[in-house]
Amino acid sequence: MIAPISTIEILLVEDNPGDVRLTQEGFAHAKLHNRLWLAPDGEAAMRMLRHEEPHEECPPFDLVLLDLNLPGAGGMEVLREIREDEDLGTLPVVVLSSSDAERDIILSYRLHANCYVIKPADFHAFVDVVHAIEQFWTTTARLPTRA
Amino acid sequence: MIESSHGTTGSRPTADDAVPPPNDGVLYRGLPFLFAVVLGLALLPIQDTTVDAPKLVLSLAMLATLFGVALALDRRPARMPDWFVVLFPYLFLVAITILRSGTGGTQSGYAALLFLAPFYVALYDRRRWQVVGVTFAMFVAFAFQGLVQTDFESAGPLRGALLTAVVIGTMSLAVHRKVGRLRSIDAELRRESAARAAAIRELAAANDALERSNRDLEQFAYVSSHDLQEPLRMIRSFSQLFMQRHGDAMNDEGKELLGFITDGAERAQRLVSDLLEFSRVGTSTKPFEPVELDDVLARAIDVLTPTVENAGATILHEPGMPRIQGDPAQLERLFVNIIGNALRYRATDRATEIRIEGRPDGDRWEVTIRDNGIGFDNEHAERIFKMFQRLHGRDEYGGTGIGLAICERIVERHGGHIRANGEPGVGSTFTFTLESRT
């Protein structure tokens, strides 16, 4: 059964307030109604995704925007954990990183990231990229049933 | 086998008495032969009234053998051990004694040989004065033996024994000196080889340390430039956002100051990303693959098209460059950087023309990129490949001063060299070679 998607729930895993702000700017002009949730580190992200205490109020998510450069375990570990989780395994994950290192890109895809996007240096380009992600994942792509 | 160490001792330190002075060689080579003759004469059946064929043949055989030993001492194969050289003549003497047993000297002959054996062996490893001492001791031994043994045939055997002792003593001296010299050369070679091995080990260790420190540095450059990107991105993005949101509220000075911030961040970012690329060229472990140079050049020109059009420049090149083994992305970067450089430093008073030519150069391929830009003084020809070396103010021409350093690194990674040639006001020529194996 496919639930009618009224609101797209997006989890942004990002510790840099600047990037959070830039991402918010990108989503500000979204056509569809979406809600951006914020996890400042990997542990919080996993708790929110699993609706664990103190994040029981979190909705099931439709999309994860994952930064790699996180405090603690790091983005790769979060990605691995999501993919190994029985309920979260099909959740689309977009890696949004400032690293253009080949090894980060390869490892992300190896861990089954749905796509890897490099954060542009230019503000306008950044907003465009976030907008494109939002457009593609909420309008063009068909998402799996929420976990 | 060292044929002639004398005269060529050169830088090698000489051991005290072991290495003979130059021109000693002939004497050393001649001595054993001389002794062989003397010994042969001494052992000829002098005291016998009859000279029969077997004795004569054996005496001649002995001469030949001793001569052989003399030769062997001189041109001893490396595998012939020292003890063999020493033992062989001794065993031969044993044989002779047995042969002479018919004359009645059996007992004394055996005794003499048994007595001689330790001395003879000892000779091998002693110094010269000791050899003289041992020779003297043998004399005494033989003389004593002759005196105390009443059943000893008085004159004949005693004379034979004495002669034998003299001959063996002197021959041993020759053997000893020869062997001593060889040993000292051998020891010298061993020392040298050990020193060389130690030097090689030291070099390898130093090389390891260098490689490690190089890797650390690369890693440092990589991490620091990577981590620097992040805050710079923030500065740039938010000054842009600030300008967008609050630009209207600012006066001209405020806009100008904010412009400096954005501009500075942008430049720092370019620098950091160039540094990152420079360090990546060095750390790349991507294996080489077959690359069509013509394709790479076409892609580079594609990348530069907006700049080329903007500058109103013409790029001339004839296809025909070969396929080589390389890293396509790096080779593209090489062309982009050099052609980009030509575009950046173009002359304003004439249409820019960039000519790219390739030609085989032995087992390499030489590529020349010539422009009619502002050129440079040739005294800076090497300096421009160094990092952060700029010949012009950045406000005039832009650029980070890393581009050509990256080019040099890429060319070196592809087994080639890069050089530049300039003439102020006329243009610059960049020439690089690439290994053209496929």
Interface residues (C-beta under 8 A of the other chain):
Chain A: N16 G18 D19 R21 L22 E25 N69 S98 S99 A101 K119 A121 D122 F123 H124 F126
Chain B: Y222 H226 Q229 E230 L232 R233 M234 R236 S237 F238 Q240 L241 Q244 Q269
